[in-house]
Amino acid sequence: MTSLNNSMVDPWTVVWGAVWANGGRICGSFNPRDSAGAYVGFKRFVGQGRGRVLIDSVSSADDFNREWETYCKHAHFMVRQGDPPAPPLHEMTRQERKDEVAAFSIRPIRLPKSGGDEA
């Protein structure tokens, strides 16, 4: 979202739709203004990490459609509710969780064993 905002003519007026995470990608929609100040209509985007973003009707159609079909049909984590809405959340498979951990460089939190006052 930051990469998209930085590329906008008027980033303070962007209207965000739903934004969600899945498979190491951030998916969603946004409605920016053009240089004349008019809203251009909602566009879908796929954030691939390290500031790389594919935008529907701006990026290569093949690249965008492949990424959207692969990563954006499900949501594992809701970043922002909005209209247009996100797809329904679904529970991650083990492989999907492994992919998320690798993509976002996160480690699972180990909870203490129950049966004590330690936290």
N, CA, C and O atoms as a MOPAC input file, in Angstrom:
PM7 MOZYME 1SCF
protein

 N      0.82800 1    -1.17700 1     0.00000 1
 C      0.00000 1     0.00000 1     0.00000 1
 C      0.87600 1     1.24500 1     0.00000 1
 O      0.53300 1     2.24700 1    -0.62900 1
 N      2.00100 1     1.18900 1     0.69800 1
 C      2.91600 1     2.32400 1     0.72700 1
 C      3.49600 1     2.57900 1    -0.65300 1
 O      3.59100 1     3.72900 1    -1.08100 1
 N      3.88900 1     1.51000 1    -1.36000 1
 C      4.42300 1     1.66800 1    -2.71600 1
 C      3.39700 1     2.29900 1    -3.63900 1
 O      3.73500 1     3.16300 1    -4.44800 1
 N      2.15600 1     1.87500 1    -3.52600 1
 C      1.10400 1     2.45900 1    -4.34300 1
 C      0.89500 1     3.93000 1    -3.99100 1
 O      0.79500 1     4.77700 1    -4.87900 1
 N      0.82800 1     4.22800 1    -2.70000 1
 C      0.63900 1     5.61700 1    -2.27000 1
 C      1.74400 1     6.52100 1    -2.80100 1
 O      1.48300 1     7.64400 1    -3.23100 1
 N      2.97400 1     6.03000 1    -2.76900 1
 C      4.10200 1     6.84200 1    -3.22200 1
 C      4.04600 1     7.13800 1    -4.71300 1
 O      4.66300 1     8.09800 1    -5.17300 1
 N      3.32100 1     6.33600 1    -5.47100 1
 C      3.24800 1     6.53600 1    -6.91700 1
 C      2.02000 1     7.33900 1    -7.34700 1
 O      1.84200 1     7.58900 1    -8.53900 1
 N      1.18000 1     7.74200 1    -6.41100 1
 C     -0.05900 1     8.44100 1    -6.73200 1
 C      0.15600 1     9.93900 1    -6.92900 1
 O      1.05400 1    10.53800 1    -6.33700 1
 N     -0.68600 1    10.53000 1    -7.77400 1
 C     -0.67800 1    11.97800 1    -7.98600 1
 C     -1.09700 1    12.68000 1    -6.69400 1
 O     -0.48300 1    13.67000 1    -6.29900 1
 N     -2.13100 1    12.17500 1    -6.04100 1
 C     -2.66700 1    12.76400 1    -4.81800 1
 C     -2.93100 1    11.64500 1    -3.80800 1
 O     -4.07800 1    11.24100 1    -3.62100 1
 N     -1.87000 1    11.13800 1    -3.15000 1
 C     -2.01500 1     9.94400 1    -2.31200 1
 C     -2.96100 1    10.10100 1    -1.12200 1
 O     -3.45300 1     9.09900 1    -0.60200 1
 N     -3.22600 1    11.31900 1    -0.68200 1
 C     -4.07900 1    11.52100 1     0.48700 1
 C     -5.54900 1    11.30100 1     0.16900 1
 O     -6.36600 1    11.17100 1     1.08100 1
 N     -5.89400 1    11.25900 1    -1.11000 1
 C     -7.30200 1    11.12300 1    -1.47900 1
 C     -7.64600 1     9.74900 1    -2.05200 1
 O     -8.77300 1     9.53200 1    -2.49800 1
 N     -6.69500 1     8.82500 1    -2.04400 1
 C     -6.95800 1     7.47900 1    -2.56200 1
 C     -8.03600 1     6.81300 1    -1.70900 1
 O     -7.98300 1     6.86600 1    -0.48000 1
 N     -8.99900 1     6.19600 1    -2.35800 1
 C    -10.03700 1     5.43300 1    -1.66600 1
 C     -9.64000 1     3.96700 1    -1.76300 1
 O     -9.47300 1     3.43200 1    -2.85900 1
 N     -9.48900 1     3.31900 1    -0.60600 1
 C     -9.07400 1     1.91400 1    -0.57300 1
 C    -10.28400 1     1.01800 1    -0.44800 1
 O    -11.19600 1     1.29100 1     0.33200 1
 N    -10.28600 1    -0.05600 1    -1.22400 1
 C    -11.25800 1    -1.12400 1    -1.05700 1
 C    -10.68700 1    -2.10400 1    -0.04300 1
 O     -9.83400 1    -1.73500 1     0.76500 1
 N    -11.13900 1    -3.32600 1    -0.07700 1
 C    -10.60700 1    -4.35100 1     0.81400 1
 C     -9.16300 1    -4.66600 1     0.43500 1
 O     -8.78500 1    -4.59400 1    -0.73400 1
 N     -8.36200 1    -5.01800 1     1.44400 1
 C     -6.97200 1    -5.42200 1     1.24400 1
 C     -6.74300 1    -6.65700 1     2.10400 1
 O     -7.10300 1    -6.67000 1     3.28200 1
 N     -6.14000 1    -7.70700 1     1.51700 1
 C     -5.92600 1    -8.95200 1     2.24800 1
 C     -4.58800 1    -9.57400 1     1.85300 1
 O     -3.99700 1    -9.22600 1     0.83200 1
 N     -4.13400 1   -10.49400 1     2.68300 1
 C     -2.87500 1   -11.19900 1     2.44100 1
 C     -3.16800 1   -12.65800 1     2.13000 1
 O     -4.10500 1   -13.25200 1     2.66200 1
 N     -2.34000 1   -13.22100 1     1.25200 1
 C     -2.45800 1   -14.62800 1     0.89800 1
 C     -1.20100 1   -15.04200 1     0.15600 1
 O     -0.78200 1   -14.36700 1    -0.78500 1
 N     -0.60400 1   -16.13000 1     0.56500 1
 C      0.51900 1   -16.70600 1    -0.17300 1
 C      1.71600 1   -15.78400 1    -0.32100 1
 O      2.42900 1   -15.85600 1    -1.32100 1
 N      1.94800 1   -14.92400 1     0.65200 1
 C      3.08100 1   -14.01200 1     0.56300 1
 C      2.81300 1   -12.79700 1    -0.30900 1
 O      3.74200 1   -12.06800 1    -0.65700 1
 N      1.57100 1   -12.57200 1    -0.66100 1
 C      1.18900 1   -11.42200 1    -1.48200 1
 C      0.13900 1   -10.59900 1    -0.74500 1
 O     -0.59300 1   -11.12100 1     0.09600 1
 N      0.07300 1    -9.32400 1    -1.06200 1
 C     -0.98700 1    -8.45000 1    -0.58600 1
 C     -1.87900 1    -8.15200 1    -1.78500 1
 O     -1.38900 1    -7.72100 1    -2.82900 1
 N     -3.17000 1    -8.37400 1    -1.64600 1
 C     -4.12100 1    -8.18200 1    -2.74300 1
 C     -5.15800 1    -7.16100 1    -2.32000 1
 O     -5.41700 1    -6.98200 1    -1.13000 1
 N     -5.75000 1    -6.49300 1    -3.29700 1
 C     -6.81500 1    -5.56700 1    -2.95400 1
 C     -7.19100 1    -4.66700 1    -4.10000 1
 O     -6.86200 1    -4.92700 1    -5.25700 1
 N     -7.89700 1    -3.58500 1    -3.75400 1
 C     -8.33200 1    -2.62700 1    -4.76200 1
 C     -8.21200 1    -1.20900 1    -4.20400 1
 O     -8.25100 1    -0.99400 1    -2.99300 1
 N     -8.06600 1    -0.26300 1    -5.10700 1
 C     -7.94800 1     1.14300 1    -4.72700 1
 C     -8.51000 1     2.00400 1    -5.85200 1
 O     -8.58100 1     1.57100 1    -7.00300 1
 N     -8.90500 1     3.21700 1    -5.51200 1
 C     -9.46200 1     4.16300 1    -6.47700 1
 C     -8.68600 1     5.47700 1    -6.35300 1
 O     -8.96100 1     6.27300 1    -5.45400 1
 N     -7.72100 1     5.71000 1    -7.24400 1
 C     -6.92300 1     6.94200 1    -7.17300 1
 C     -7.54500 1     8.06600 1    -8.00100 1
 O     -8.47600 1     7.84600 1    -8.77500 1
 N     -7.01400 1     9.26000 1    -7.82200 1
 C     -7.39900 1    10.39600 1    -8.66500 1
 C     -6.36800 1    10.56100 1    -9.77300 1
 O     -5.19700 1    10.22300 1    -9.60000 1
 N     -6.80900 1    11.07800 1   -10.89900 1
 C     -5.87500 1    11.37900 1   -11.98400 1
 C     -5.35600 1    12.81300 1   -11.82000 1
 O     -5.68700 1    13.48300 1   -10.84100 1
 N     -4.55900 1    13.27500 1   -12.75800 1
 C     -3.94700 1    14.60100 1   -12.64200 1
 C     -4.97900 1    15.72900 1   -12.69900 1
 O     -4.69500 1    16.84700 1   -12.26900 1
 N     -6.17500 1    15.44600 1   -13.22400 1
 C     -7.24700 1    16.45400 1   -13.25800 1
 C     -8.06600 1    16.44600 1   -11.96500 1
 O     -8.94800 1    17.28600 1   -11.78900 1
 N     -7.78600 1    15.51800 1   -11.07600 1
 C     -8.49100 1    15.44800 1    -9.79800 1
 C     -9.71200 1    14.55500 1    -9.79100 1
 O    -10.41400 1    14.48600 1    -8.78200 1
 N     -9.98500 1    13.87000 1   -10.88500 1
 C    -11.15200 1    12.98100 1   -10.96500 1
 C    -10.76200 1    11.55800 1   -10.55700 1
 O     -9.66500 1    11.09500 1   -10.87100 1
 N    -11.66500 1    10.86800 1    -9.85600 1
 C    -11.40800 1     9.46300 1    -9.52900 1
 C    -11.49100 1     8.63600 1   -10.80600 1
 O    -12.36000 1     8.86100 1   -11.64800 1
 N    -10.57400 1     7.67200 1   -10.94300 1
 C    -10.47700 1     6.88400 1   -12.17400 1
 C    -11.24900 1     5.57100 1   -12.10900 1
 O    -11.40000 1     4.90800 1   -13.13600 1
 N    -11.73200 1     5.18000 1   -10.96100 1
 C    -12.41200 1     3.89800 1   -10.79400 1
 C    -11.50400 1     2.90100 1   -10.08600 1
 O    -10.28000 1     3.02000 1   -10.13800 1
 N    -12.10400 1     1.92800 1    -9.43100 1
 C    -11.32300 1     0.96200 1    -8.66600 1
 C    -10.46600 1     0.10100 1    -9.57800 1
 O    -10.91500 1    -0.36200 1   -10.62600 1
 N     -9.22800 1    -0.10200 1    -9.15900 1
 C     -8.28300 1    -0.97700 1    -9.83700 1
 C     -7.81000 1    -2.02300 1    -8.83100 1
 O     -7.61900 1    -1.72200 1    -7.65300 1
 N     -7.62500 1    -3.24500 1    -9.30400 1
 C     -7.08800 1    -4.30400 1    -8.44700 1
 C     -5.56400 1    -4.24100 1    -8.46400 1
 O     -4.96000 1    -3.80400 1    -9.44400 1
 N     -4.94200 1    -4.68700 1    -7.35400 1
 C     -3.48100 1    -4.73600 1    -7.29700 1
 C     -3.02200 1    -5.98700 1    -6.56700 1
 O     -3.75300 1    -6.56600 1    -5.76400 1
 N     -1.79100 1    -6.38900 1    -6.86600 1
 C     -1.12400 1    -7.48500 1    -6.16600 1
 C      0.25500 1    -6.97800 1    -5.76900 1
 O      1.07900 1    -6.67400 1    -6.63200 1
 N      0.50900 1    -6.88500 1    -4.47100 1
 C      1.82500 1    -6.50200 1    -3.96400 1
 C      2.68000 1    -7.74300 1    -3.81700 1
 O      2.31700 1    -8.67700 1    -3.10200 1
 N      3.81300 1    -7.75200 1    -4.49100 1
 C      4.66000 1    -8.94900 1    -4.51900 1
 C      5.79600 1    -8.89100 1    -3.51700 1
 O      6.56300 1    -9.84900 1    -3.42400 1
 N      5.93800 1    -7.82800 1    -2.77600 1
 C      7.03300 1    -7.68700 1    -1.83100 1
 C      8.14600 1    -6.83000 1    -2.39800 1
 O      8.28800 1    -6.68300 1    -3.61200 1
 N      8.93200 1    -6.26800 1    -1.49000 1
 C     10.04700 1    -5.38600 1    -1.86500 1
 C      9.59900 1    -4.23500 1    -2.76300 1
 O     10.35600 1    -3.78600 1    -3.62400 1
 N      8.37400 1    -3.76000 1    -2.56300 1
 C      7.87700 1    -2.62000 1    -3.30400 1
 C      7.37200 1    -2.90000 1    -4.70900 1
 O      6.94600 1    -1.97600 1    -5.40200 1
 N      7.41100 1    -4.16100 1    -5.14700 1
 C      6.90900 1    -4.50000 1    -6.48900 1
 C      5.39700 1    -4.68600 1    -6.43200 1
 O      4.88300 1    -5.44400 1    -5.61000 1
 N      4.70000 1    -3.98900 1    -7.31000 1
 C      3.24100 1    -4.04000 1    -7.33500 1
 C      2.76500 1    -4.20500 1    -8.76900 1
 O      3.22200 1    -3.50300 1    -9.67200 1
 N      1.84200 1    -5.14100 1    -8.97000 1
 C      1.16900 1    -5.28200 1   -10.26300 1
 C     -0.21200 1    -4.65400 1   -10.14300 1
 O     -0.91900 1    -4.87800 1    -9.16000 1
 N     -0.59600 1    -3.86700 1   -11.14600 1
 C     -1.88300 1    -3.19500 1   -11.14100 1
 C     -2.66100 1    -3.62700 1   -12.38100 1
 O     -2.14300 1    -3.59300 1   -13.49800 1
 N     -3.90300 1    -4.03200 1   -12.16800 1
 C     -4.77100 1    -4.44900 1   -13.26700 1
 C     -4.92100 1    -3.31500 1   -14.27400 1
 O     -5.14400 1    -2.16700 1   -13.88800 1
 N     -4.80200 1    -3.62400 1   -15.53600 1
 C     -4.90600 1    -2.70900 1   -16.68300 1
 C     -3.71700 1    -1.76200 1   -16.81400 1
 O     -3.69700 1    -0.93200 1   -17.72200 1
 N     -2.72900 1    -1.86600 1   -15.93100 1
 C     -1.50200 1    -1.06700 1   -16.05400 1
 C     -0.32400 1    -1.99900 1   -16.30700 1
 O      0.49500 1    -1.74500 1   -17.19000 1
 N     -0.23900 1    -3.07800 1   -15.53200 1
 C      0.82600 1    -4.07400 1   -15.68600 1
 C      0.47400 1    -5.01700 1   -16.83900 1
 O     -0.63200 1    -4.96700 1   -17.37800 1
 N      1.41900 1    -5.86700 1   -17.20400 1
 C      1.16100 1    -6.89800 1   -18.21500 1
 C     -0.05700 1    -7.72000 1   -17.79500 1
 O     -0.11900 1    -8.21200 1   -16.66900 1
 N     -1.01700 1    -7.86600 1   -18.69800 1
 C     -2.24900 1    -8.60200 1   -18.39000 1
 C     -1.95200 1   -10.04100 1   -17.98700 1
 O     -2.56400 1   -10.56100 1   -17.05400 1
 N     -1.01300 1   -10.69200 1   -18.68500 1
 C     -0.67400 1   -12.08000 1   -18.35500 1
 C     -0.09500 1   -12.18200 1   -16.95000 1
 O     -0.49800 1   -13.04200 1   -16.16700 1
 N      0.85400 1   -11.29900 1   -16.63100 1
 C      1.47900 1   -11.32200 1   -15.30000 1
 C      0.45000 1   -11.04500 1   -14.21500 1
 O      0.38000 1   -11.76100 1   -13.21600 1
 N     -0.35000 1    -9.99700 1   -14.41700 1
 C     -1.33600 1    -9.64700 1   -13.40000 1
 C     -2.33800 1   -10.76700 1   -13.20200 1
 O     -2.58500 1   -11.17300 1   -12.06600 1
 N     -2.91600 1   -11.27200 1   -14.26900 1
 C     -3.94700 1   -12.31400 1   -14.16200 1
 C     -3.40700 1   -13.57900 1   -13.51800 1
 O     -4.10400 1   -14.21200 1   -12.72500 1
 N     -2.17300 1   -13.96100 1   -13.84500 1
 C     -1.56200 1   -15.15000 1   -13.23300 1
 C     -1.41400 1   -14.95500 1   -11.72000 1
 O     -1.76500 1   -15.84300 1   -10.94400 1
 N     -0.89800 1   -13.80300 1   -11.30400 1
 C     -0.71800 1   -13.53300 1    -9.87600 1
 C     -2.07800 1   -13.46600 1    -9.15600 1
 O     -2.23200 1   -14.02800 1    -8.07200 1
 N     -3.05400 1   -12.78500 1    -9.75500 1
 C     -4.36200 1   -12.64700 1    -9.12700 1
 C     -5.02600 1   -14.01700 1    -8.96000 1
 O     -5.55900 1   -14.32900 1    -7.89500 1
 N     -4.99100 1   -14.82900 1   -10.01800 1
 C     -5.61000 1   -16.16100 1    -9.95600 1
 C     -4.91400 1   -17.05200 1    -8.93300 1
 O     -5.57000 1   -17.83700 1    -8.24800 1
 N     -3.60100 1   -16.94000 1    -8.82500 1
 C     -2.84000 1   -17.79400 1    -7.91200 1
 C     -2.96600 1   -17.35700 1    -6.46400 1
 O     -3.12200 1   -18.20500 1    -5.58500 1
 N     -2.90200 1   -16.05400 1    -6.18800 1
 C     -2.77900 1   -15.58200 1    -4.81100 1
 C     -3.97900 1   -14.82700 1    -4.25000 1
 O     -4.07300 1   -14.66700 1    -3.03400 1
 N     -4.88500 1   -14.36500 1    -5.07900 1
 C     -5.89000 1   -13.42900 1    -4.56800 1
 C     -7.30400 1   -13.97300 1    -4.51200 1
 O     -8.22800 1   -13.23000 1    -4.18000 1
 N     -7.50300 1   -15.23200 1    -4.82200 1
 C     -8.84100 1   -15.80900 1    -4.79000 1
 C     -9.26900 1   -16.19400 1    -3.37500 1
 O    -10.45500 1   -16.42200 1    -3.13300 1
 N     -8.33100 1   -16.26800 1    -2.44700 1
 C     -8.61100 1   -16.57700 1    -1.04900 1
 C     -7.92400 1   -15.52300 1    -0.18900 1
 O     -6.99900 1   -14.84800 1    -0.64100 1
 N     -8.37500 1   -15.38800 1     1.03600 1
 C     -7.73600 1   -14.47300 1     1.98100 1
 C     -7.35900 1   -15.25400 1     3.23200 1
 O     -8.18800 1   -15.96700 1     3.79800 1
 N     -6.11300 1   -15.12100 1     3.66100 1
 C     -5.67600 1   -15.73800 1     4.91200 1
 C     -5.71500 1   -14.73500 1     6.04300 1
 O     -5.92400 1   -15.09300 1     7.20200 1
 N     -5.50900 1   -13.46400 1     5.69200 1
 C     -5.42800 1   -12.42800 1     6.70300 1
 C     -6.03800 1   -11.15500 1     6.13400 1
 O     -5.64000 1   -10.70200 1     5.06100 1
 N     -6.99000 1   -10.58400 1     6.83700 1
 C     -7.63800 1    -9.37000 1     6.36700 1
 C     -6.83300 1    -8.17000 1     6.86500 1
 O     -6.68500 1    -7.97500 1     8.07100 1
 N     -6.32000 1    -7.37500 1     5.94200 1
 C     -5.58000 1    -6.17000 1     6.29200 1
 C     -6.56000 1    -5.02000 1     6.49200 1
 O     -6.42000 1    -4.22800 1     7.42400 1
 N     -7.54200 1    -4.93800 1     5.61800 1
 C     -8.50300 1    -3.84500 1     5.66600 1
 C     -9.81100 1    -4.27900 1     5.02100 1
 O     -9.81700 1    -4.79000 1     3.90100 1
 N    -10.91300 1    -4.07700 1     5.72200 1
 C    -12.23400 1    -4.31600 1     5.13900 1
 C    -12.54100 1    -3.17500 1     4.19000 1
 O    -12.00300 1    -2.08200 1     4.36600 1
 N    -13.35900 1    -3.37800 1     3.22300 1
 C    -13.69300 1    -2.29500 1     2.32000 1
 C    -14.68400 1    -2.72600 1     1.27100 1
 O    -15.14400 1    -3.86800 1     1.24100 1
 N    -14.99600 1    -1.79000 1     0.42200 1
 C    -15.90500 1    -2.05400 1    -0.67100 1
 C    -15.21200 1    -1.59400 1    -1.94100 1
 O    -14.90100 1    -0.40600 1    -2.02700 1
 N    -14.94400 1    -2.42500 1    -2.92500 1
 C    -15.38500 1    -3.80300 1    -3.05300 1
 C    -14.77900 1    -4.71500 1    -1.97500 1
 O    -13.65100 1    -4.49900 1    -1.53300 1
 N    -15.54400 1    -5.73500 1    -1.56000 1
 C    -15.12100 1    -6.60700 1    -0.46600 1
 C    -14.04400 1    -7.61100 1    -0.87400 1
 O    -13.79300 1    -7.85200 1    -2.05400 1
 N    -13.43100 1    -8.17600 1     0.14000 1
 C    -12.42900 1    -9.22900 1    -0.05200 1
 C    -13.12500 1   -10.58000 1    -0.16300 1
 O    -14.28800 1   -10.71500 1     0.22000 1
 N    -12.41800 1   -11.58100 1    -0.68600 1
 C    -12.99600 1   -12.93300 1    -0.67700 1
 C    -13.06100 1   -13.45200 1     0.75400 1
 O    -12.41600 1   -12.88400 1     1.63600 1
 N    -13.82300 1   -14.51500 1     1.01000 1
 C    -13.91200 1   -15.03800 1     2.36300 1
 C    -12.57200 1   -15.56500 1     2.85600 1
 O    -11.75600 1   -16.06200 1     2.08000 1
 N    -12.36800 1   -15.44600 1     4.15700 1
 C    -11.16000 1   -16.00300 1     4.77300 1
 C    -11.22800 1   -17.51900 1     4.73700 1
 O    -12.30700 1   -18.10100 1     4.84800 1
 N    -10.08300 1   -18.15500 1     4.58400 1
 C    -10.04700 1   -19.61100 1     4.69200 1
 C     -8.80400 1   -20.00900 1     5.46400 1
 O     -7.80000 1   -19.29800 1     5.47300 1
 N     -8.89200 1   -21.15400 1     6.10900 1
 C     -7.78500 1   -21.63900 1     6.92100 1
 C     -6.63500 1   -22.08100 1     6.02300 1
 O     -6.84800 1   -22.71000 1     4.98600 1
 N     -5.42400 1   -21.74600 1     6.43100 1
 C     -4.24500 1   -22.09100 1     5.63400 1
 C     -3.89400 1   -23.56500 1     5.75800 1
 O     -4.04900 1   -24.17600 1     6.81500 1
 N     -3.42100 1   -24.11400 1     4.66000 1
 C     -2.84500 1   -25.46000 1     4.70200 1
 C     -1.42800 1   -25.32600 1     5.27300 1
 O     -0.91900 1   -24.21400 1     5.41400 1
 N     -0.80300 1   -26.43400 1     5.59400 1
 C      0.57400 1   -26.38500 1     6.10300 1
 C      1.51900 1   -25.74000 1     5.09200 1
 O      2.37600 1   -24.93700 1     5.46100 1
 N      1.36100 1   -26.09200 1     3.82600 1
 C      2.22900 1   -25.51500 1     2.79700 1
 C      2.00000 1   -24.01000 1     2.66300 1
 O      2.95500 1   -23.24800 1     2.51100 1
 N      0.75300 1   -23.58500 1     2.71900 1
 C      0.46000 1   -22.15000 1     2.63400 1
 C      1.05900 1   -21.39800 1     3.81700 1
 O      1.59600 1   -20.30300 1     3.64700 1
 N      0.97000 1   -21.97800 1     5.01600 1
 C      1.56100 1   -21.33400 1     6.18900 1
 C      3.07700 1   -21.23400 1     6.02300 1
 O      3.67400 1   -20.21100 1     6.35600 1
 N      3.69100 1   -22.28700 1     5.51400 1
 C      5.13400 1   -22.28100 1     5.27700 1
 C      5.50100 1   -21.18000 1     4.27100 1
 O      6.49600 1   -20.47800 1     4.45100 1
 N      4.70000 1   -21.03500 1     3.22000 1
 C      4.93200 1   -19.98800 1     2.22400 1
 C      4.79800 1   -18.59400 1     2.83700 1
 O      5.59600 1   -17.70700 1     2.53500 1
 N      3.78800 1   -18.39500 1     3.70100 1
 C      3.59100 1   -17.09400 1     4.35100 1
 C      4.78600 1   -16.75700 1     5.23600 1
 O      5.29400 1   -15.63600 1     5.20300 1
 N      5.22900 1   -17.72400 1     6.02200 1
 C      6.36300 1   -17.49200 1     6.91100 1
 C      7.59900 1   -17.11500 1     6.09500 1
 O      8.32300 1   -16.18700 1     6.45500 1
 N      7.84000 1   -17.82800 1     5.00700 1
 C      8.99700 1   -17.53200 1     4.15900 1
 C      8.86700 1   -16.15700 1     3.50100 1
 O      9.84600 1   -15.41500 1     3.42400 1
 N      7.68600 1   -15.81600 1     3.03400 1
 C      7.48300 1   -14.55200 1     2.31700 1
 C      7.59300 1   -13.34500 1     3.23000 1
 O      8.14700 1   -12.31900 1     2.83500 1
 N      7.07500 1   -13.45300 1     4.44000 1
 C      7.05700 1   -12.29400 1     5.32700 1
 C      8.13500 1   -12.35000 1     6.40400 1
 O      8.16900 1   -11.48800 1     7.28200 1
 N      9.01400 1   -13.34800 1     6.35200 1
 C     10.10800 1   -13.48300 1     7.31200 1
 C      9.61300 1   -13.41200 1     8.75500 1
 O     10.16600 1   -12.69100 1     9.58500 1
 N      8.56700 1   -14.17100 1     9.02900 1
 C      8.03700 1   -14.21300 1    10.38600 1
 C      8.26400 1   -15.59700 1    10.96200 1
 O      8.41000 1   -16.57700 1    10.23200 1
 N      8.29000 1   -15.65800 1    12.25600 1
 C      8.43400 1   -16.94300 1    12.92800 1
 C      7.22500 1   -17.15800 1    13.81600 1
 O      6.73400 1   -16.21300 1    14.43200 1
 N      6.74000 1   -18.38300 1    13.88900 1
 C      5.60300 1   -18.64900 1    14.76900 1
 C      5.95700 1   -18.37200 1    16.22500 1
 O      7.10000 1   -18.56900 1    16.63800 1
 N      4.98600 1   -17.92100 1    16.99600 1
 C      5.19600 1   -17.66100 1    18.42000 1
 C      4.98800 1   -18.95300 1    19.17900 1
 O      3.98500 1   -19.63900 1    18.98200 1
 N      5.92600 1   -19.29000 1    20.04400 1
 C      5.76300 1   -20.47500 1    20.88800 1
 C      5.12000 1   -20.04800 1    22.19900 1
 O      5.65800 1   -19.21000 1    22.92300 1
 N      3.98000 1   -20.62500 1    22.49300 1
 C      3.28200 1   -20.31700 1    23.73200 1
 C      3.79000 1   -21.23200 1    24.83100 1
 O      4.16200 1   -22.37500 1    24.56500 1
 N      3.81100 1   -20.73500 1    26.07600 1
 C      4.25800 1   -21.59400 1    27.17800 1
 C      3.28200 1   -22.73200 1    27.39000 1
 O      2.09800 1   -22.62900 1    27.06900 1
 N      3.80400 1   -23.82600 1    27.93900 1
 C      2.94000 1   -24.96100 1    28.23600 1
 C      1.99400 1   -24.57700 1    29.36600 1
 O      2.37200 1   -23.84500 1    30.28100 1
 N      0.76900 1   -25.07300 1    29.29600 1
 C     -0.21300 1   -24.72800 1    30.32300 1
 C      0.15200 1   -25.41300 1    31.63400 1
 O      0.88500 1   -26.40200 1    31.65400 1
 N     -0.37200 1   -24.86800 1    32.72300 1
 C     -0.15100 1   -25.47200 1    34.02100 1
 C      0.90100 1   -24.73900 1    34.83800 1
 O      1.76100 1   -25.37600 1    35.44700 1
 N      0.84900 1   -23.46100 1    34.86200 1
 C      1.80100 1   -22.69000 1    35.66300 1
 C      1.47300 1   -21.22300 1    35.55500 1
 O      0.62100 1   -20.81400 1    34.76600 1
 N      2.15500 1   -20.44400 1    36.35000 1
 C      1.90800 1   -19.01000 1    36.33400 1
 C      2.79200 1   -18.29000 1    35.32400 1
 O      2.63600 1   -17.08900 1    35.10500 1
 N      3.70500 1   -19.00900 1    34.72000 1
 C      4.61200 1   -18.35900 1    33.76500 1
 C      3.87200 1   -17.99500 1    32.50400 1
 O      2.96100 1   -18.70400 1    32.07500 1
 N      4.25900 1   -16.90600 1    31.92300 1
 C      3.66100 1   -16.49800 1    30.65500 1
 C      4.73700 1   -16.29900 1    29.62500 1
 O      4.44100 1   -15.95100 1    28.48200 1

